[in-house]
Amino acid sequence: MQKDLSNYRKAYEKSALMEGSISDNPMELFQKWFYEVEASEGVDEPNAMTVSTIGLDGFPKNRVVLLKKYTYEGFIFYTNYKSEKGKAIEENPNVCISFFWPNLERQIIIKGRAEKIAANLSDGYFESRPDGSKLGAIVSDQSSVISSREVLEQKLSMLEDQYKGKEIERPHWWGGYIVRPVSIEFWQGRPNRLHDRIRYTLQADYDWKIERLAP
């Protein structure tokens, strides 16, 4: 089986990314771009991001998760600490996260180090989730092999009865990570494949070095 995709073409003409119009801090540019993609209403989940880790088998692996908070310190998402990604992060906290917003012809590529956030912060987020999502986090032994879909549904049904009318507490093996960036690259599509690429690199004095990269 084969399919030739060499004739797929797209012209990138919607915007530009110039040094004279950006902040000294990449998180401020990230916020500006995030606000713009939200306002564009052209992406169902603008907070969807790809998280890349190096697995225990030595292979890189990507998966899409949802960004739940960003600050000057970094990017926060939640997961099962015992999942494949959790085990990979425990072994090697160097990760890459990326956003792709095709309607604005933009992507952002972030290299950073992941670490668990404080337990009380994970508690606070977990409490904000609907009960179904709370139970789903408890039901799923994420990344483990299961025999059927019914196993999950039966376990969920049992937990629904068990927790009926009761508070659902966060399991200790589920919580948040913050990715503290060391490099953030902003990519803006441009005509003739001469795309704009601006990279911020964190320096020893915590200032950011700004460089333009060839497309």
C-alpha positions in Angstrom: 0.0 0.0 0.0 1.2 3.5 -0.8 -0.1 7.0 -1.3 2.0 9.8 -2.8 1.4 13.1 -0.7 4.0 15.1 -2.6 1.4 17.3 -4.2 -0.2 18.5 -0.9 0.4 22.2 -0.9 -0.6 25.1 1.4 0.3 28.8 1.2 1.2 30.4 4.6 0.2 34.0 4.4 -1.7 35.0 7.6 0.8 36.7 9.8 4.5 37.4 10.5 6.7 37.2 13.6 9.3 40.0 13.8 11.7 40.8 16.6 10.4 44.3 16.9 7.0 43.2 18.0 7.8 40.6 20.7 8.4 40.6 24.4 11.6 39.9 26.2 9.8 37.1 28.1 8.5 34.2 26.0 5.6 33.5 28.4 4.1 36.9 27.5 4.3 36.0 23.8 2.7 32.6 24.6 -0.1 34.4 26.4 -0.7 36.7 23.4 -0.8 33.9 21.0 -3.0 31.8 23.2 -5.5 34.7 23.5 -5.5 35.1 19.8 -6.2 31.4 19.0 -9.0 31.5 21.6 -10.5 34.6 20.0 -10.2 33.0 16.5 -12.7 30.3 17.4 -11.0 28.1 14.9 -9.6 25.4 17.2 -11.9 23.2 19.3 -9.3 22.7 22.1 -6.6 25.4 21.9 -5.1 24.0 25.1 -4.4 20.6 23.5 -0.7 20.0 23.5 1.7 17.2 22.5 3.9 15.9 25.3 7.0 14.0 24.3 9.0 11.8 26.7 11.8 9.3 26.4 10.3 6.0 27.5 11.9 3.3 29.6 12.4 1.3 26.4 14.6 4.2 25.0 12.1 5.3 22.4 10.5 8.8 22.3 6.7 8.9 22.6 4.3 11.6 21.9 0.7 12.0 23.1 -1.8 14.8 23.3 -2.9 16.1 26.7 -4.7 19.2 27.9 -2.8 22.2 29.3 -4.7 23.2 32.5 -2.7 26.3 33.6 0.3 28.4 32.6 2.3 30.9 34.6 5.6 32.6 34.3 7.1 29.5 35.8 5.8 27.0 33.3 3.0 24.8 31.9 0.8 22.5 34.1 -1.0 19.3 33.1 -2.4 16.4 35.1 -2.1 12.7 34.7 -1.7 9.3 36.4 1.8 9.3 37.9 2.0 5.5 37.3 1.2 5.8 33.6 3.7 5.3 30.9 4.4 9.0 30.7 4.6 9.3 34.5 7.2 6.5 34.6 9.1 8.1 31.8 9.2 11.5 33.5 10.4 9.9 36.7 13.3 8.3 34.9 14.0 11.4 32.6 12.3 14.7 33.4 13.5 16.3 30.2 10.4 16.6 28.0 9.2 18.5 25.0 5.7 20.0 24.6 4.2 21.6 21.5 1.1 23.3 20.3 -0.2 23.4 16.7 -2.8 25.9 15.7 -3.3 25.4 12.0 -6.0 28.1 11.6 -3.4 30.7 12.5 -0.5 28.8 10.9 1.4 28.7 14.1 3.2 26.2 16.4 5.1 26.5 19.6 7.8 24.0 20.6 8.9 24.0 24.3 11.8 22.1 25.8 11.7 21.9 29.6 12.0 19.8 32.8 8.9 18.3 34.3 8.3 18.0 38.0 5.3 17.2 40.2 3.4 20.2 41.6 2.6 20.5 45.3 0.0 18.0 46.5 -2.4 20.7 47.6 -2.5 22.1 44.1 -3.3 18.7 42.7 -6.0 18.4 45.4 -7.5 21.7 44.4 -7.7 20.8 40.7 -9.1 17.4 41.4 -11.9 18.8 43.5 -12.9 21.0 40.6 -13.5 18.1 38.3 -16.9 16.5 37.7 -17.5 13.4 39.7 -17.4 11.3 36.5 -13.9 12.5 35.7 -12.8 11.9 39.3 -14.0 8.3 39.2 -12.5 7.9 35.8 -9.1 8.8 37.2 -9.5 6.2 39.9 -10.9 3.5 37.6 -8.1 3.6 35.0 -4.8 1.9 35.8 -3.5 4.0 32.9 -1.2 2.4 30.3 -1.7 -1.1 31.7 -3.1 -3.9 29.6 -6.8 -4.8 30.2 -8.8 -7.7 28.8 -11.9 -5.7 27.6 -13.8 -2.4 27.8 -16.3 -4.1 30.1 -13.6 -4.3 32.8 -13.5 -0.5 33.0 -17.3 -0.1 32.9 -17.9 -2.7 35.6 -15.3 -1.1 37.8 -16.8 2.4 37.2 -20.2 1.0 38.2 -18.9 -0.4 41.4 -17.2 2.9 42.3 -20.3 4.9 41.5 -22.1 2.8 44.1 -19.3 3.0 46.6 -19.0 6.8 46.4 -22.6 7.6 46.1 -23.2 10.7 48.4 -19.6 10.7 49.5 -16.6 12.9 48.8 -14.2 11.5 46.1 -10.7 12.2 47.2 -7.7 12.4 44.8 -5.7 9.2 44.7 -2.1 9.8 45.6 -0.9 8.4 42.3 -2.7 11.1 40.2 -1.8 14.7 40.0 -0.1 17.5 38.2 3.2 18.2 36.5 4.7 21.6 35.7 7.1 21.8 32.8 9.6 24.5 33.5 10.8 25.7 30.1 14.5 26.1 29.1 13.7 26.8 25.4 10.6 28.1 23.7 10.4 28.3 19.9 7.6 30.2 18.2 6.9 29.3 14.6 4.8 31.4 12.2 4.1 30.2 8.7 5.2 32.5 5.9 5.1 32.4 2.1 7.5 30.3 0.0 8.3 28.2 3.1 10.4 31.0 4.5 8.8 30.7 7.9 9.5 32.8 10.9 11.2 31.0 13.8 12.1 32.8 17.0 13.7 30.9 19.8 14.0 32.0 23.4 16.7 30.2 25.4 16.9 30.5 29.2 20.3 31.8 30.4 22.2 31.2 33.7 21.0 34.6 35.0 17.4 33.7 34.1 17.2 36.2 31.3 16.1 34.9 27.9 18.3 34.9 24.8 16.3 35.6 21.6 17.5 34.2 18.3 16.0 33.9 14.8 16.4 30.4 13.2 16.5 29.6 9.5 13.2 28.0 8.4 
